[in-house]
Each structure stands twice: as C-alpha cells, then as structure tokens.
Amino acid sequence: MKIPWYVSAVGAALVWGIHYPLLDHALKRLSLFTVLFLTVLPMLLAAPFYYPQLTADAGMIARMNWVERLPILLIPLTSLAGAVLLFLAISDKNATLASLIEISYPVFVVFFAWLLFRQVHLNASVLAGAALVFAGVALIILNNPR
C-alpha cells in the first residue's frame, strides 16, 4: 500500500518538529560533532543490511560520467554543510527561530532545481507562498536580531 505524498510530507514535518527541540536540548549539552555523529549513527548501523544495494549503486556511480556523477557526489557535502549550519543556528539561538528561518529552503529548492537541472515547478500559488515565506523570515529576523 502506497500512502499519498502529502501524508509523507506531513509525517516528515511532524518528525522534524520533534527532532529540532531534541537537537536544541542535545547541543546545549554535547559537542556539535557528537550530535552530528548521533544523527548519522542509524545509517551506519543499517548499512550492512543494504550492502548489495550499496555496492550496486556504487557501481552505477562509477559508470556515470562526471556531469552525472558530480551532483550525486555533492549530496553528502551539502547535507553536512546544511546540518552544521542548522545546528549552529539552533545552538546560537533556539530550535524555534532557527527552524522558522530554515523553513524558507523551498524557495531555494525552486531556484537550484532551475539552475542545476532546468526544472521549473512554478505557478502563481508557489510564487505567492514563497513571498509569504520570505515576508515571515524577514519579520522574524527584524524582531529577533540577536
């Protein structure tokens, strides 16, 4: 049985809603590296169970040309950079404000989907939503400068 995409998206929002306060709590007690390690630990523990799939995918990546391979190899770097920047924001302020600003990332998804892959997913409601998101981000930053 396949669940609708929006149920998964709301589920992800719910999980992130739990995850961010947990990060806030941990970052007040542990180092950034330890918290990053804890976020990766489930994948490290699961990796042996997916060894055939991982080796098949590694072979697929090896057969790709660099134009195809580079965007895939940037995934771990962008994931790490995003996590570190988010964790620093939470550590410096709090999970609520950091998440309310970070939630503007879909606007950047639209831009980079176009820039990297020439995919356009825009319509009037997406543009209006993006404007509201940036207005909210501006409001938060202006009223919480430090």
N, C-alpha and C positions, 0 to 999 in steps of 0.2 A: 504494500500500500504506500503510495506516494502522497505526502502531505503538500498542500499548496505552498508556494514560495513565500507568501506573506506570513504564513504561520511560522515558518522557519525564521523569517526576519524578525518577527515579534519575539520569538523564543530567544534569538540572539540578543535582542535588546534587553530582555529580562536577565539573561545570564550576565551580560556586561554590566547591567545595573547592580548585580550582586558583586561582580568581580572588582569594580572600581573602588568601592569602600573597603574591600579586603586588601587591595593594593595600598590604599591610604594607610590602613592600620599597619600593614607589614613594613612599609617604607619609613614609618616612624620608629621602628624597632630593629630593622635589618638593613644591610647594605644594598645598594642598587643592584650589584652583581648577583647577590644571593636571591633577591626577588626575581630577577631575570632568569636565573637558573631554575628556580621553582616553577616558572611559567613554561619552561622547555621540558622539564622532567617527565611529564606524561608522554610526550612524543618519543623521548629517548627510551622509555620503558616499553612503549608499543612497537617500536621499530623492528625488533626481532620477529614479531608476528607477521610483519609485512615484507620480509626480506625478498621473496620472489618478485613482488610488485616493485619494490625499490630498485632491485637490480635491473628489471626490465625497463623501468623509467630512466635509470642511469644510462643504459644502452641507447635508449631513444634520444636522450640529450646529447650523447656522444656523436650520434649520427647527424645531428642538426648542424646547419651552417651557423656562423656567428650571428647573423642577423636574426635568426630564430632563437638561438641559444641565449643571447645577451639579456633579453627581457626576463627570461626564466631565471637566470643566474642572479639578476638584481633583486629577486623576491626576498632571499634571506637578508640582504643588506638593508633593503627598505623596511623590512619587518623589524629588524634590530634597531635601526635608527628611529622608527616610529615609536617603538616600545620605550626606548631610552628617553626620548623627548617627552613622551606622555608621563613616564614615571618621574622625571624631573619636575614637570609641571605639578603633578599631584603632590610630590614631596615639598615643593616650594610654596604651594597654596593649599589646595584640598581637592578631593576627588570630584566634588560637585562642580566647582568652577572650571576645573581642567576639562571635565567631560562636556560641559556645556559649550566650551570653545572648540574642543576637538570634534564635536558633532558637525562642524562645518566641513568636514572632509569630503562629503559627497559632491560639493561644488568643485573641489579639486579633482575628484574622480572624473567628472564630466570633462574638465579641461585636459587631463592627461590621457583619457580614453581617446579624445580627438587628436591630441598631439602625437601620441605614440602609435595609435592604430587606426586613426582616421574614422573612428566610430562616433556617431552623433546620436545622442539619446535625448535631445532637447525638444520641448514643446512649451506652450505658454504656462502650464501649471508647474513644470520643472523650473522655469525661469522665475516665476513668482515665488515658489518655495525657496529657491536659492537666495533671492533678495531678502526674504523674511529671515532666513538663517543668518545672513550677514548682518542684518539690522540687529538681530538678537545678540550676535557676537560683539558688535560694536557697543551695544548697550551694557553688556556685562563688563567689557574691558574699561569703558569710560567710568563705570561706577565702582570698579574694583582694581585700581591701577597698581596696587602692590599687595 
